[in-house]
Amino acid sequence: MGRKVKITITESKCRSGFHKKGDEFIIDEDKTICPPMCVELWHYAYPYIWALLNGAEDDRPDGSRGKETNVICPDEGRVHLHIEVIEE
């Protein structure tokens, strides 16, 4: 079984109304195609997704390391994503 990450929209004030709080997307290391999200948000989040799919860990506020991260939309932070490894 390969590594997968789950993207969850944790906050959304999307100008286009495209992204809704609670939306989830699963990204497989074998198929890293863009899920149904705006291309600007995907381009901003993809480096973090790629890093997690390839074993990276993020620093947590408590000093520990985790296989998850948070990303905000480049459009004034209108959409917040939580990205986490769910399978390895």
Rosetta silent file (secondary structure, phi, psi, omega in degrees, C-alpha in Angstrom):
SEQUENCE: MGRKVKITITESKCRSGFHKKGDEFIIDEDKTICPPMCVELWHYAYPYIWALLNGAEDDRPDGSRGKETNVICPDEGRVHLHIEVIEE
SCORE:     score description
SCORE:     0.000 S_00000001
   1 L     0.000  134.458 -177.860    0.000    0.000    0.000 S_00000001
   2 L   -87.494  173.439  178.327    1.369    3.395   -0.941 S_00000001
   3 L   -77.898  141.274  176.243    1.452    6.623    0.924 S_00000001
   4 E  -135.304  151.683  172.339   -1.624    8.849    0.724 S_00000001
   5 E  -122.792  150.835  175.963   -2.459   12.266    2.056 S_00000001
   6 E  -112.769  131.538  175.740   -5.812   13.729    2.935 S_00000001
   7 E  -106.080  125.654  177.341   -6.542   17.395    2.317 S_00000001
   8 E  -121.654  130.456  175.703   -9.319   18.869    4.446 S_00000001
   9 E   -82.267  113.158 -175.073  -10.708   22.370    3.988 S_00000001
  10 E   -96.784  -17.360  176.699  -10.887   23.693    7.551 S_00000001
  11 E  -154.978  140.877  179.280  -12.020   27.229    6.758 S_00000001
  12 E  -148.308  122.495  169.830  -13.426   28.802    3.621 S_00000001
  13 L  -128.431   42.230 -174.986  -14.307   32.319    2.600 S_00000001
  14 L   -58.257  129.812 -179.957  -13.584   31.517   -1.043 S_00000001
  15 L   -58.322  -36.806 -176.672  -14.446   34.419   -3.358 S_00000001
  16 L   -89.051   -9.001 -176.906  -15.897   32.045   -5.939 S_00000001
  17 L    74.928   10.732 -176.144  -17.691   29.850   -3.402 S_00000001
  18 L   -70.031  -42.058 -175.770  -15.849   26.889   -4.908 S_00000001
  19 L   -98.121  134.415 -179.271  -14.326   25.564   -1.668 S_00000001
  20 L  -119.007  140.125  175.731  -16.533   24.540    1.261 S_00000001
  21 L   -56.400  133.195  179.670  -15.484   23.916    4.853 S_00000001
  22 L    96.686  -14.507  176.509  -15.291   20.165    5.422 S_00000001
  23 L   -59.704  141.438  178.899  -14.473   19.212    1.817 S_00000001
  24 E  -131.294  146.569  177.563  -11.885   16.421    1.698 S_00000001
  25 E  -136.363  140.039  176.341   -9.612   15.102   -1.040 S_00000001
  26 E  -107.936  129.458  179.260   -7.353   12.039   -1.027 S_00000001
  27 E  -115.834  126.457 -178.273   -4.086   12.226   -2.960 S_00000001
  28 E   -99.007  140.461 -179.202   -2.242    8.993   -3.800 S_00000001
  29 L   -61.388  -22.928  179.348    1.532    8.968   -4.295 S_00000001
  30 L   -86.852  -15.432 -177.775    0.993    7.116   -7.581 S_00000001
  31 E  -139.052   79.843 -178.028   -1.580    9.623   -8.895 S_00000001
  32 L   -92.091   57.566  176.566   -0.785   13.166   -7.856 S_00000001
  33 L   -88.222  156.288 -178.500   -3.326   14.806  -10.124 S_00000001
  34 L   -65.896  123.789  173.712   -5.084   17.999   -9.128 S_00000001
  35 L   -72.588  176.370 -179.399   -8.300   17.338   -7.201 S_00000001
  36 L   -71.168   77.176  174.783  -11.311   19.555   -7.898 S_00000001
  37 L  -139.564  161.115 -177.621   -9.853   22.714   -6.403 S_00000001
  38 L   -62.265  147.001 -174.116   -8.802   25.995   -7.924 S_00000001
  39 H   -64.784  -32.946  179.615   -5.456   25.846   -9.662 S_00000001
  40 H   -64.485  -44.497  179.184   -3.966   28.681   -7.605 S_00000001
  41 H   -66.428  -41.485  177.872   -4.628   26.863   -4.335 S_00000001
  42 H   -60.600  -45.416 -179.283   -3.360   23.571   -5.798 S_00000001
  43 H   -63.541  -33.678  178.896   -0.134   25.205   -7.011 S_00000001
  44 H   -74.230  -40.925 -175.859    0.440   26.701   -3.583 S_00000001
  45 H   -80.599  -27.365 -171.792   -0.347   23.461   -1.663 S_00000001
  46 H   -55.126  -42.706  179.466    1.336   20.984   -4.013 S_00000001
  47 H   -58.656  -35.325  177.489    4.939   21.377   -2.736 S_00000001
  48 H   -70.674  -41.045  177.850    3.716   20.502    0.777 S_00000001
  49 H   -61.671  -48.585 -179.567    1.677   17.567   -0.555 S_00000001
  50 H   -59.646  -44.138 -179.616    4.653   16.288   -2.544 S_00000001
  51 H   -61.744  -45.263  179.309    6.954   16.609    0.475 S_00000001
  52 H   -65.616  -38.674  177.370    4.562   14.671    2.729 S_00000001
  53 H   -63.252  -23.239 -177.891    4.088   11.989    0.076 S_00000001
  54 L  -106.810   21.763  170.894    7.866   11.606    0.049 S_00000001
  55 L    94.889    3.510 -179.798    8.360   11.257    3.794 S_00000001
  56 L   -68.552  155.412  173.828    8.797   14.829    5.018 S_00000001
  57 L  -127.641  149.301 -177.975    7.698   15.827    8.491 S_00000001
  58 E  -106.639  148.440  175.919    6.662   19.282    9.660 S_00000001
  59 E   -74.536  135.362  176.338    7.648   21.013   12.905 S_00000001
  60 L   -98.405  159.428 -179.981    4.806   21.366   15.396 S_00000001
  61 L   -57.578  -28.054 -179.361    4.452   24.273   17.830 S_00000001
  62 L   -83.353    2.829  178.459    5.390   21.957   20.730 S_00000001
  63 L    92.874   -9.073  177.456    8.721   21.114   19.059 S_00000001
  64 L   -80.682  176.676  179.796    7.703   17.616   17.931 S_00000001
  65 E  -119.640  146.600 -179.044    7.531   16.529   14.297 S_00000001
  66 E  -143.390  160.688  179.270    4.460   15.313   12.439 S_00000001
  67 L   -95.621   56.294 -179.111    3.329   14.025    9.074 S_00000001
  68 E  -159.894  160.893  176.546    0.897   16.881    8.608 S_00000001
  69 E  -158.967  167.741  176.150    0.853   20.581    7.870 S_00000001
  70 E  -120.863  141.782 -177.654   -1.510   23.496    7.385 S_00000001
  71 E  -133.618  141.041  175.565   -1.612   25.708    4.313 S_00000001
  72 E  -115.643  150.820 -178.502   -3.550   28.894    3.642 S_00000001
  73 L   -60.505  141.030  177.561   -4.761   30.217    0.309 S_00000001
  74 L   -70.363  -10.783  177.829   -2.569   32.829   -1.373 S_00000001
  75 L   -88.791   73.589  177.159   -5.728   34.951   -1.878 S_00000001
  76 L    57.876   27.960  175.792   -5.549   36.724    1.488 S_00000001
  77 L    67.172   29.187 -175.661   -5.835   33.434    3.388 S_00000001
  78 L   -70.545  -24.889  179.494   -9.463   32.910    2.436 S_00000001
  79 E  -125.589  133.279  178.486   -9.177   29.095    2.387 S_00000001
  80 E  -113.992  135.257  179.188   -7.333   27.011    4.985 S_00000001
  81 E  -117.597  143.213  167.161   -6.185   23.450    4.332 S_00000001
  82 E  -113.087  125.160 -177.102   -5.049   20.734    6.707 S_00000001
  83 E  -118.795  125.840 -176.368   -2.868   18.174    4.899 S_00000001
  84 E  -142.037  145.712  173.672   -1.991   14.881    6.609 S_00000001
  85 E   -72.615  130.955  179.903   -0.485   11.518    5.735 S_00000001
  86 E  -116.985  -18.227  178.792   -3.185    8.840    6.152 S_00000001
  87 E  -145.971  148.671  175.500   -1.520    5.667    4.772 S_00000001
  88 L  -139.209    0.000    0.000    1.989    4.361    4.318 S_00000001
